[in-house]
């Protein structure tokens, strides 16, 4: 069937299964070609961002001279050099090795709780996965150990981190077996490294949607099963500083399990009346759901922090500014002061199945976008560190405690 025939059929009559199959095959072909263009050879995405010694020193919190001396003394491996004898720069893994050597890696202490942060709103298209991936990569650049659990069958986070959900990810490698009756006992089976040093991923694919039915079928008379995900995360969380949850944009069993598992919550909300209303309904659902679960003896301990964050904000649009100001007036200190700005840089990175942190910049637009992301993620980082008792004295010293 050619394109003209398909368009005619769509316009004049019902779309038959063979037409849908044709559309699916063509879409898969484009995704495959895009993957071959964007990603390095091999199954997994390679992130080979390298930092000059001045930037590495800034990230480590030491001087370039201290790094050179450690290399000369053999405490650090010799740097990679070009044929002309210049340093090639350092990978993030090498920067983290420097941080470990100098004791400047900002991890949580043993007694600090791992932060299980859900980026959640029941409405789609609010920037949930975009926010999740950029938070994860910002924290990794800072040296934190991060895990992302993709709980959404649309698998946006999985795709951004270099995996084709339809080809690279089997159902058995998602959360689905964990929700099966008699399935996996822990989450260890699903954890895989990504191209980013310090970030692990539990991926998703379309088959994960079956978990909704499985969880619903098993839930009858067993509300305690909503805590299965929380218990699974507790079994792996000691390896990480932050666990990020990217849930589906719907009120279902998985979304409820995410709300139960998280001990911190970000609610992305674009500056529109519809999205503001959706967030208000979302907050009401949380209150009602928590109250209902309390009746079944499933009291929620609460969140280390809960913040609304304005997303997709175009500061050139007066309506966006007005609605964001209204949101700030309503939510007060429960709203982040920084917003995720609408930017062509984010859109351009998405086209390449990447994030802004993975795209080489240089222009003013890229710098502005990167600075916005850094300010927003720094605010989130401070909230995370405030939840760790071992960090509070340092935060007070810096005037942000």
LUMZATI-455162 format. One record per residue (C-alpha): residue number from 1; x, y, z. Coordinates in pm, whole numbers, plus 50000, padded with zeros to 5 digits. Each point is the difference from the previous one (the first is absolute). Layout:
nr->NUM; X->X; Y->Y; Z->Z
...
! end
This chain:
nr->1; X->50000; Y->50000; Z->50000
nr->2; X->50148; Y->50333; Z->49900
nr->3; X->49978; Y->50324; Z->50197
nr->4; X->49732; Y->50149; Z->49773
nr->5; X->49779; Y->49696; Z->50032
nr->6; X->50041; Y->49999; Z->50375
nr->7; X->49909; Y->50368; Z->50026
nr->8; X->49694; Y->49943; Z->49780
nr->9; X->49885; Y->49710; Z->50212
nr->10; X->50043; Y->50200; Z->50319
nr->11; X->49796; Y->50285; Z->49855
nr->12; X->49716; Y->49801; Z->49844
nr->13; X->49949; Y->49683; Z->50197
nr->14; X->50093; Y->49793; Z->50303
nr->15; X->50368; Y->49933; Z->50061
nr->16; X->50055; Y->49626; Z->49966
nr->17; X->50246; Y->49788; Z->50194
nr->18; X->50241; Y->49971; Z->49708
nr->19; X->50015; Y->50380; Z->49978
nr->20; X->50078; Y->50023; Z->50372
nr->21; X->50265; Y->49733; Z->49956
nr->22; X->50150; Y->50200; Z->49715
nr->23; X->50011; Y->50313; Z->50214
nr->24; X->50161; Y->49807; Z->50286
nr->25; X->50267; Y->49848; Z->49774
nr->26; X->50088; Y->50336; Z->49848
nr->27; X->50021; Y->50162; Z->50343
nr->28; X->50226; Y->49719; Z->50124
nr->29; X->50222; Y->50050; Z->49696
nr->30; X->50040; Y->50371; Z->50079
nr->31; X->50081; Y->49926; Z->50365
nr->32; X->50259; Y->49744; Z->49893
nr->33; X->50162; Y->50245; Z->49757
nr->34; X->49996; Y->50271; Z->50265
nr->35; X->50165; Y->49767; Z->50248
nr->36; X->50273; Y->49910; Z->49749
nr->37; X->50063; Y->50369; Z->49937
nr->38; X->49996; Y->50121; Z->50359
nr->39; X->50151; Y->49719; Z->50202
nr->40; X->50347; Y->49856; Z->49982
nr->41; X->50040; Y->49648; Z->49858
nr->42; X->49884; Y->49731; Z->50236
nr->43; X->49689; Y->49950; Z->50203
nr->44; X->50059; Y->50255; Z->50272
nr->45; X->50037; Y->50373; Z->49967
nr->46; X->50347; Y->50140; Z->50059
nr->47; X->50045; Y->50337; Z->50166
nr->48; X->50356; Y->50117; Z->49944
nr->49; X->49984; Y->50353; Z->50133
nr->50; X->50347; Y->50104; Z->50110
nr->51; X->50095; Y->50287; Z->50225
nr->52; X->50319; Y->50208; Z->49976
nr->53; X->50217; Y->50004; Z->50310
nr->54; X->49870; Y->50344; Z->50104
nr->55; X->49638; Y->49876; Z->49992
nr->56; X->50092; Y->49671; Z->50164
nr->57; X->50174; Y->50190; Z->50281
nr->58; X->49691; Y->50214; Z->50048
nr->59; X->49779; Y->49689; Z->50016
nr->60; X->50235; Y->49828; Z->50244
nr->61; X->50052; Y->50302; Z->50220
nr->62; X->50376; Y->50002; Z->49966
nr->63; X->50251; Y->50193; Z->49790
nr->64; X->50140; Y->49878; Z->49668
nr->65; X->50339; Y->49990; Z->50170
nr->66; X->49867; Y->49757; Z->50262
nr->67; X->49876; Y->49770; Z->49724
nr->68; X->50331; Y->50015; Z->49814
nr->69; X->50191; Y->49925; Z->50320
nr->70; X->49778; Y->49699; Z->50079
nr->71; X->50063; Y->49870; Z->49648
nr->72; X->50375; Y->50051; Z->50034
nr->73; X->50002; Y->49816; Z->50333
nr->74; X->49803; Y->49709; Z->49858
nr->75; X->49694; Y->50061; Z->50219
nr->76; X->49803; Y->50062; Z->49681
nr->77; X->50058; Y->49825; Z->49666
nr->78; X->50179; Y->50200; Z->49733
nr->79; X->49766; Y->50203; Z->49779
nr->80; X->49912; Y->49909; Z->49645
nr->81; X->50213; Y->50203; Z->49761
nr->82; X->49957; Y->50097; Z->49637
nr->83; X->50271; Y->49930; Z->49741
nr->84; X->50114; Y->50360; Z->50042
nr->85; X->50051; Y->49946; Z->50375
nr->86; X->49692; Y->50185; Z->50125
nr->87; X->49757; Y->49863; Z->50256
nr->88; X->49683; Y->49861; Z->49844
nr->89; X->49798; Y->50089; Z->50305
nr->90; X->49840; Y->49786; Z->50269
nr->91; X->49689; Y->49783; Z->49991
nr->92; X->49740; Y->50025; Z->50274
nr->93; X->50119; Y->49667; Z->50139
nr->94; X->50354; Y->50141; Z->50023
nr->95; X->49870; Y->50316; Z->50169
nr->96; X->49818; Y->49782; Z->50252
nr->97; X->50323; Y->49808; Z->50066
nr->98; X->50163; Y->50336; Z->50080
nr->99; X->49713; Y->50086; Z->50232
nr->100; X->50044; Y->49669; Z->50178
nr->101; X->50373; Y->50060; Z->50036
nr->102; X->49960; Y->50352; Z->50137
nr->103; X->49691; Y->49917; Z->50207
nr->104; X->49778; Y->50253; Z->49824
nr->105; X->49728; Y->49774; Z->49862
nr->106; X->49672; Y->50125; Z->50154
nr->107; X->49840; Y->49675; Z->50103
nr->108; X->49753; Y->49940; Z->50277
nr->109; X->50137; Y->49854; Z->50322
nr->110; X->49909; Y->49647; Z->50106
nr->111; X->49732; Y->50125; Z->50238
nr->112; X->49842; Y->50234; Z->49745
nr->113; X->49685; Y->49877; Z->49824
nr->114; X->50024; Y->49931; Z->49629
nr->115; X->49770; Y->50247; Z->49826
nr->116; X->49734; Y->49827; Z->49792
nr->117; X->49874; Y->50288; Z->49787
nr->118; X->49689; Y->49961; Z->49784
nr->119; X->49947; Y->50253; Z->49721
nr->120; X->49628; Y->49957; Z->49977
nr->121; X->49685; Y->50152; Z->49860
nr->122; X->49701; Y->49809; Z->49868
nr->123; X->49986; Y->50217; Z->49687
nr->124; X->50221; Y->49921; Z->49704
nr->125; X->50215; Y->50248; Z->49808
nr->126; X->50112; Y->50196; Z->50306
nr->127; X->50373; Y->49935; Z->49960
nr->128; X->50023; Y->49714; Z->50248
nr->129; X->50256; Y->49786; Z->49818
nr->130; X->50197; Y->50304; Z->49880
nr->131; X->50032; Y->50115; Z->50359
nr->132; X->50087; Y->49652; Z->50128
nr->133; X->50283; Y->49946; Z->49752
nr->134; X->50154; Y->50345; Z->50049
nr->135; X->49985; Y->49966; Z->50380
nr->136; X->50172; Y->49662; Z->49978
nr->137; X->50279; Y->50127; Z->49777
nr->138; X->50055; Y->50317; Z->50204
nr->139; X->50038; Y->49791; Z->50316
nr->140; X->50235; Y->49760; Z->49821
nr->141; X->50215; Y->50293; Z->49888
nr->142; X->50021; Y->50102; Z->50366
nr->143; X->50117; Y->49651; Z->50095
nr->144; X->49688; Y->49849; Z->50153
nr->145; X->49898; Y->49639; Z->49947
nr->146; X->49665; Y->49996; Z->49822
nr->147; X->49748; Y->49739; Z->49893
nr->148; X->49705; Y->50067; Z->49771
nr->149; X->49702; Y->49766; Z->50009
nr->150; X->49793; Y->50047; Z->49687
nr->151; X->49647; Y->49905; Z->50106
nr->152; X->49833; Y->50132; Z->49684
nr->153; X->49924; Y->49763; Z->49712
nr->154; X->50067; Y->50289; Z->49758
nr->155; X->50365; Y->49956; Z->50109
nr->156; X->50113; Y->50358; Z->49932
nr->157; X->50279; Y->49992; Z->50259
nr->158; X->50113; Y->49661; Z->49874
nr->159; X->50027; Y->50137; Z->49647
nr->160; X->50192; Y->50311; Z->50103
nr->161; X->50258; Y->49780; Z->50171
nr->162; X->50069; Y->49818; Z->49677
nr->163; X->49778; Y->49694; Z->49999
nr->164; X->49742; Y->49924; Z->49735
nr->165; X->49708; Y->49867; Z->50209
nr->166; X->49870; Y->49786; Z->49713
nr->167; X->50334; Y->49837; Z->49917
nr->168; X->50240; Y->50024; Z->50293
nr->169; X->49757; Y->49943; Z->50287
nr->170; X->49816; Y->49673; Z->50062
nr->171; X->49697; Y->49997; Z->50226
nr->172; X->50203; Y->49795; Z->50246
nr->173; X->50244; Y->50291; Z->50040
nr->174; X->49735; Y->50249; Z->50114
nr->175; X->49797; Y->50025; Z->50321
nr->176; X->49746; Y->49756; Z->49854
nr->177; X->50146; Y->49679; Z->50153
nr->178; X->50018; Y->50176; Z->50335
nr->179; X->49624; Y->50051; Z->49998
nr->180; X->49919; Y->49650; Z->49881
nr->181; X->49862; Y->49751; Z->50249
nr->182; X->50296; Y->49787; Z->50102
nr->183; X->50232; Y->50223; Z->49798
nr->184; X->50336; Y->50154; Z->50081
nr->185; X->50066; Y->50050; Z->50372
nr->186; X->50235; Y->50295; Z->49963
nr->187; X->50071; Y->50271; Z->49743
nr->188; X->50360; Y->49892; Z->49944
nr->189; X->49912; Y->49809; Z->49682
nr->190; X->49892; Y->50320; Z->49818
nr->191; X->50281; Y->50243; Z->50087
nr->192; X->50231; Y->50086; Z->49715
nr->193; X->50274; Y->50263; Z->49962
nr->194; X->49960; Y->50286; Z->49757
nr->195; X->50250; Y->50196; Z->49795
nr->196; X->50015; Y->50247; Z->50287
nr->197; X->50245; Y->49930; Z->50281
nr->198; X->49802; Y->49984; Z->50323
nr->199; X->49656; Y->49938; Z->49844
nr->200; X->49828; Y->49660; Z->49996
nr->201; X->49663; Y->49934; Z->49841
nr->202; X->49711; Y->49763; Z->50041
nr->203; X->49851; Y->50032; Z->49651
nr->204; X->49645; Y->49984; Z->49868
nr->205; X->49826; Y->49895; Z->49681
nr->206; X->49645; Y->49973; Z->49874
nr->207; X->49956; Y->49663; Z->50168
nr->208; X->50024; Y->50167; Z->50340
nr->209; X->49640; Y->50108; Z->49952
nr->210; X->49901; Y->49642; Z->50089
nr->211; X->50122; Y->50072; Z->50352
nr->212; X->49696; Y->50223; Z->50049
nr->213; X->49770; Y->49702; Z->49945
nr->214; X->50217; Y->49766; Z->50203
nr->215; X->50014; Y->50240; Z->50295
nr->216; X->49626; Y->50068; Z->49982
nr->217; X->49919; Y->49628; Z->49990
nr->218; X->50217; Y->49928; Z->50303
nr->219; X->49888; Y->50306; Z->50195
nr->220; X->49654; Y->49867; Z->50089
nr->221; X->50001; Y->49960; Z->50375
nr->222; X->50376; Y->50065; Z->50012
nr->223; X->50061; Y->50378; Z->50020
nr->224; X->50341; Y->49926; Z->50150
nr->225; X->50115; Y->49900; Z->49650
nr->226; X->50019; Y->50372; Z->49922
nr->227; X->50318; Y->49996; Z->50207
nr->228; X->50170; Y->49736; Z->49787
nr->229; X->50184; Y->50263; Z->49796
nr->230; X->50103; Y->50187; Z->50313
nr->231; X->50141; Y->49682; Z->50151
nr->232; X->50182; Y->49919; Z->49677
nr->233; X->50161; Y->50343; Z->49990
nr->234; X->50101; Y->49965; Z->50365
nr->235; X->50198; Y->49692; Z->49897
nr->236; X->50218; Y->50194; Z->49755
nr->237; X->49993; Y->50358; Z->50130
nr->238; X->50308; Y->49962; Z->50219
nr->239; X->50211; Y->49999; Z->49680
nr->240; X->49878; Y->50344; Z->49896
nr->241; X->49969; Y->50352; Z->50129
nr->242; X->49686; Y->50073; Z->49798
nr->243; X->49745; Y->49773; Z->49833
nr->244; X->49786; Y->50179; Z->49740
nr->245; X->49658; Y->49863; Z->49908
nr->246; X->49842; Y->50085; Z->49664
nr->247; X->49638; Y->49881; Z->50032
nr->248; X->49724; Y->49979; Z->49739
nr->249; X->49781; Y->50308; Z->49943
nr->250; X->49686; Y->49834; Z->50133
nr->251; X->49839; Y->49901; Z->50326
nr->252; X->50055; Y->49626; Z->50012
nr->253; X->50150; Y->49734; Z->50221
nr->254; X->50357; Y->50078; Z->49895
nr->255; X->49951; Y->50372; Z->50067
nr->256; X->49861; Y->49921; Z->50345
nr->257; X->50294; Y->49766; Z->50065
nr->258; X->50237; Y->50283; Z->49901
nr->259; X->49830; Y->50239; Z->50242
nr->260; X->50042; Y->49740; Z->50272
nr->261; X->50364; Y->49932; Z->49913
nr->262; X->50118; Y->50362; Z->49975
nr->263; X->50125; Y->50202; Z->50295
nr->264; X->50021; Y->50320; Z->49794
nr->265; X->49775; Y->50138; Z->49729
nr->266; X->50034; Y->50247; Z->49713
nr->267; X->49684; Y->50104; Z->49816
nr->268; X->50075; Y->50149; Z->49655
nr->269; X->49735; Y->50248; Z->49887
nr->270; X->50003; Y->50206; Z->49677
nr->271; X->49864; Y->50356; Z->50033
nr->272; X->49651; Y->49948; Z->49860
nr->273; X->49661; Y->50007; Z->50167
nr->274; X->49932; Y->49642; Z->49895
nr->275; X->50329; Y->49873; Z->50143
nr->276; X->49955; Y->50198; Z->50321
nr->277; X->49654; Y->49848; Z->50042
nr->278; X->50144; Y->49655; Z->49932
nr->279; X->50263; Y->50050; Z->50269
nr->280; X->49733; Y->50112; Z->50247
nr->281; X->49807; Y->49680; Z->49925
nr->282; X->50320; Y->49799; Z->50034
nr->283; X->50065; Y->50143; Z->50346
nr->284; X->49640; Y->49924; Z->50102
nr->285; X->50042; Y->49642; Z->49876
nr->286; X->50313; Y->49962; Z->50211
nr->287; X->49815; Y->50119; Z->50309
nr->288; X->49700; Y->49777; Z->49933
nr->289; X->50214; Y->49698; Z->49917
nr->290; X->50221; Y->50036; Z->50305
nr->291; X->49690; Y->50036; Z->50216
nr->292; X->49845; Y->49688; Z->49849
nr->293; X->50317; Y->49796; Z->50045
nr->294; X->50022; Y->50115; Z->50360
nr->295; X->49670; Y->49822; Z->50057
nr->296; X->50167; Y->49677; Z->49889
nr->297; X->50292; Y->50050; Z->50236
nr->298; X->50237; Y->50126; Z->49729
nr->299; X->50094; Y->50330; Z->50156
nr->300; X->50246; Y->50208; Z->49798
nr->301; X->50303; Y->50132; Z->50188
nr->302; X->50001; Y->50317; Z->49793
nr->303; X->50245; Y->50153; Z->49756
nr->304; X->50339; Y->50149; Z->50074
nr->305; X->49889; Y->50277; Z->49765
nr->306; X->49719; Y->50070; Z->49755
nr->307; X->50036; Y->50274; Z->49742
nr->308; X->49806; Y->50123; Z->49699
nr->309; X->50225; Y->50102; Z->49711
nr->310; X->49886; Y->50214; Z->49707
nr->311; X->50103; Y->49836; Z->49672
nr->312; X->49997; Y->50100; Z->49633
nr->313; X->49997; Y->50368; Z->50096
nr->314; X->50040; Y->50245; Z->49713
nr->315; X->50104; Y->50327; Z->50163
nr->316; X->49917; Y->50188; Z->49679
nr->317; X->49632; Y->49921; Z->50054
nr->318; X->49827; Y->50224; Z->50250
nr->319; X->49736; Y->49734; Z->50068
nr->320; X->50270; Y->49755; Z->50112
nr->321; X->50147; Y->50260; Z->50234
nr->322; X->49660; Y->50085; Z->50147
nr->323; X->49905; Y->49638; Z->50060
nr->324; X->50341; Y->49922; Z->50150
nr->325; X->49959; Y->50296; Z->50236
nr->326; X->49655; Y->49875; Z->50093
nr->327; X->50145; Y->49652; Z->50066
nr->328; X->50272; Y->50153; Z->50219
nr->329; X->49736; Y->50192; Z->50198
nr->330; X->49792; Y->49683; Z->50051
nr->331; X->50279; Y->49754; Z->50080
nr->332; X->50241; Y->50240; Z->50172
nr->333; X->50307; Y->49827; Z->50140
nr->334; X->49872; Y->49667; Z->49867
nr->335; X->50090; Y->50112; Z->49647
nr->336; X->50355; Y->50010; Z->49867
nr->337; X->50121; Y->50353; Z->49935
nr->338; X->50160; Y->49890; Z->49671
nr->339; X->49799; Y->49875; Z->49703
nr->340; X->50078; Y->49767; Z->49713
nr->341; X->49999; Y->50246; Z->49712
nr->342; X->49867; Y->49912; Z->49657
nr->343; X->50306; Y->49983; Z->49776
nr->344; X->50083; Y->49900; Z->49646
nr->345; X->50314; Y->49839; Z->50144
nr->346; X->49788; Y->49744; Z->50187
nr->347; X->49794; Y->49934; Z->49687
nr->348; X->50311; Y->49963; Z->49785
nr->349; X->50156; Y->49760; Z->50249
nr->350; X->49678; Y->49796; Z->50013
nr->351; X->50010; Y->49961; Z->49622
nr->352; X->50339; Y->49833; Z->50046
nr->353; X->49867; Y->49791; Z->50293
nr->354; X->50235; Y->50191; Z->50228
nr->355; X->49991; Y->50260; Z->50273
nr->356; X->50151; Y->50347; Z->50014
nr->357; X->50277; Y->49862; Z->50222
nr->358; X->50102; Y->49764; Z->49718
nr->359; X->50005; Y->50254; Z->49718
nr->360; X->50311; Y->50206; Z->49935
nr->361; X->49917; Y->50367; Z->50038
nr->362; X->50175; Y->50322; Z->49926
nr->363; X->49720; Y->50233; Z->49903
nr->364; X->49815; Y->50246; Z->50221
nr->365; X->49672; Y->49808; Z->49977
nr->366; X->50165; Y->49680; Z->50116
nr->367; X->50181; Y->50180; Z->50283
nr->368; X->49676; Y->50163; Z->50116
nr->369; X->49819; Y->49666; Z->49999
nr->370; X->50285; Y->49822; Z->50179
nr->371; X->50016; Y->50273; Z->50265
nr->372; X->49625; Y->49973; Z->50055
nr->373; X->50026; Y->49624; Z->50046
nr->374; X->50292; Y->50039; Z->50239
nr->375; X->49812; Y->50254; Z->50216
nr->376; X->49689; Y->49784; Z->50013
nr->377; X->50189; Y->49679; Z->50075
nr->378; X->50217; Y->50174; Z->50259
nr->379; X->49684; Y->50095; Z->50187
nr->380; X->49890; Y->49635; Z->49991
nr->381; X->50348; Y->49888; Z->50112
nr->382; X->49978; Y->50226; Z->50304
nr->383; X->49663; Y->49850; Z->50095
nr->384; X->50152; Y->49654; Z->49973
nr->385; X->50298; Y->50094; Z->50216
nr->386; X->49775; Y->50163; Z->50260
nr->387; X->49841; Y->49658; Z->50048
nr->388; X->50340; Y->49857; Z->50096
nr->389; X->50099; Y->50078; Z->50362
nr->390; X->50370; Y->49968; Z->49916
nr->391; X->49976; Y->50288; Z->49749
nr->392; X->49808; Y->50250; Z->50208
nr->393; X->50296; Y->50161; Z->50176
nr->394; X->50175; Y->50062; Z->49666
nr->395; X->49682; Y->50143; Z->49851
nr->396; X->49965; Y->50238; Z->50294
nr->397; X->50359; Y->50105; Z->49952
nr->398; X->49919; Y->50079; Z->49638
nr->399; X->49694; Y->50196; Z->50110
nr->400; X->49744; Y->49765; Z->49841
nr->401; X->49916; Y->49780; Z->50298
! end
